[in-house]
Amino acid sequence: MRALAPVEAALLFAIGGSLCAVTIPAFLKNLHASRMSEALQGLEQIAARASILSDSAPLTAAFPSSCPLTPASVPRASLQVDPPHTWDHPTWRLLGFAIETPHAYAFQFDSQNGPELSRFTAEAHGDLDGDGVLSTFRTGGSIQRGQPLKREILEVSREVE
């Protein structure tokens, strides 16, 4: 087996560096994008259950009460495993929502129920790279007296920040 000549070694090093420069950022972007599915699936589950609950409740109690950001702090640049009872808030129980596996997002549910209009908003917040800038996903819905539920489109801010 012969040793590489300096020119061959330099060429091999340049090609390897070029491949890394192209593939590593693409890999990291795809990794962050794959974590988006946690937020999307979580919000869809929350919104679907809120919609079902509104079907059988009076308008003044169409949606469960608001609950705070859960977990209380957004995971930063890593997957978080929650301590027991993190998702025990009555609203999370009514919505049938809890995350028992390592996760990258914190969720929040807000509602305003009234005699003529009731609405809810569900949000997911994540800090995938730990820089303090949050990715935010938001959806919601509203129901007016005598009207069917209207779901809002998904809003995304800094999806892979």
MIVOKE-387114 format. One line per field, with one value per residue (C-alpha): x negated, y, z negated. Coordinates in Angstrom, 2 decimals. Layout:
<pts>
X	(X,...)
Y	(Y,...)
Z	(Z,...)
</pts>
This chain:
<pts>
X	(0.00,-1.52,-1.29,0.73,-1.21,-0.76,1.32,3.57,3.98,4.85,7.38,8.95,9.09,10.73,13.36,14.12,14.39,16.71,18.97,19.12,19.88,22.87,24.23,23.89,26.07,28.65,28.65,29.11,31.94,33.70,33.20,34.86,37.66,38.34,38.83,41.59,43.81,44.00,45.51,47.83,49.14,49.55,51.54,53.73,54.50,55.35,57.52,59.37,60.22,61.27,63.58,65.15,65.67,67.39,69.99,71.55,71.04,73.09,71.54,70.56,68.42,67.53,63.82,61.82,60.34,56.96,53.84,50.27,47.27,46.44,43.73,43.24,39.98,39.39,36.80,33.55,31.54,32.32,35.15,36.73,38.23,40.88,41.14,44.27,47.48,46.29,49.41,51.92,53.64,57.41,57.41,54.70,56.68,59.91,58.02,56.44,53.03,49.74,46.24,44.58,41.59,38.60,39.80,38.59,41.71,43.84,47.59,50.19,53.98,56.01,59.78,62.41,65.98,68.94,72.68,72.36,68.79,66.27,62.74,59.53,55.90,53.30,49.59,46.36,43.04,39.60,35.99,34.39,30.90,30.78,30.26,33.25,35.24,38.43,40.21,43.93,46.81,50.38,53.84,57.29,60.96,64.13,67.81,70.66,74.21,76.04,72.87,70.55,67.02,64.52,60.94,58.14,55.27,51.95,49.62,45.90,43.19,39.54,40.34,36.70,35.32)
Y	(0.00,3.28,6.58,9.44,12.15,15.63,16.72,13.67,14.23,17.89,16.95,14.32,16.82,19.47,17.05,15.81,19.38,20.35,17.38,18.23,21.89,20.83,17.86,18.91,22.08,20.15,17.35,19.80,21.61,18.29,17.25,20.46,20.08,16.52,17.85,20.09,17.03,16.95,20.44,19.78,16.48,17.85,20.87,18.73,16.40,19.32,21.10,17.92,17.11,20.73,20.53,17.32,18.76,21.85,19.67,18.51,21.58,24.76,27.76,29.39,26.33,25.18,24.79,23.76,26.55,28.02,26.36,27.60,26.68,23.06,22.26,25.68,26.30,25.59,22.85,24.35,22.53,19.09,16.69,16.94,14.22,15.63,14.71,12.87,14.93,17.61,17.10,16.71,20.07,19.42,21.00,18.67,15.76,16.92,17.33,13.90,15.44,14.54,13.89,10.95,10.64,12.98,16.13,19.49,21.66,23.16,23.57,26.09,26.24,29.45,29.78,32.45,31.22,33.58,33.64,34.55,33.50,31.02,30.54,28.69,28.97,26.22,26.93,24.97,26.67,25.22,26.38,23.75,25.26,26.73,30.35,31.72,32.38,30.35,28.51,29.08,27.10,28.29,27.09,27.62,27.73,29.58,28.88,31.38,30.82,28.86,28.29,25.32,25.41,27.25,26.04,28.54,27.83,26.94,29.90,29.25,31.62,30.60,26.93,25.79,28.99)
Z	(0.00,1.06,-0.82,0.62,2.33,0.84,3.84,3.53,-0.21,0.34,3.01,0.75,-2.13,0.12,1.41,-2.11,-3.40,-0.57,-1.24,-4.95,-4.18,-2.11,-4.04,-7.68,-7.42,-5.38,-7.95,-10.83,-9.03,-8.38,-12.00,-13.21,-10.64,-11.80,-15.32,-13.93,-13.71,-17.52,-17.58,-14.63,-15.96,-19.48,-18.33,-16.07,-18.97,-21.28,-18.69,-17.70,-21.31,-22.03,-19.01,-20.24,-23.73,-22.30,-20.55,-23.80,-26.00,-26.32,-24.53,-27.83,-28.63,-25.13,-25.80,-28.88,-30.98,-30.10,-31.43,-31.61,-29.51,-30.21,-31.07,-32.67,-30.81,-27.13,-26.54,-25.21,-22.54,-23.93,-24.46,-27.89,-30.03,-32.37,-36.03,-37.14,-37.34,-34.87,-32.73,-35.59,-35.08,-34.69,-31.22,-29.93,-31.37,-29.66,-26.40,-26.82,-26.25,-27.88,-26.62,-28.28,-25.98,-25.60,-23.81,-22.46,-22.91,-25.66,-25.09,-26.24,-25.98,-26.28,-26.10,-26.43,-26.80,-26.48,-25.85,-22.16,-21.25,-22.64,-21.37,-22.10,-21.13,-21.44,-21.14,-21.02,-21.77,-21.19,-21.30,-19.11,-18.99,-22.50,-21.42,-23.32,-20.11,-20.10,-17.34,-17.82,-16.37,-16.97,-16.07,-17.48,-16.86,-17.68,-17.89,-17.75,-18.86,-16.15,-14.08,-13.71,-15.06,-12.87,-13.05,-12.46,-10.13,-11.66,-12.22,-12.35,-13.46,-13.03,-12.41,-12.60,-14.12)
</pts>
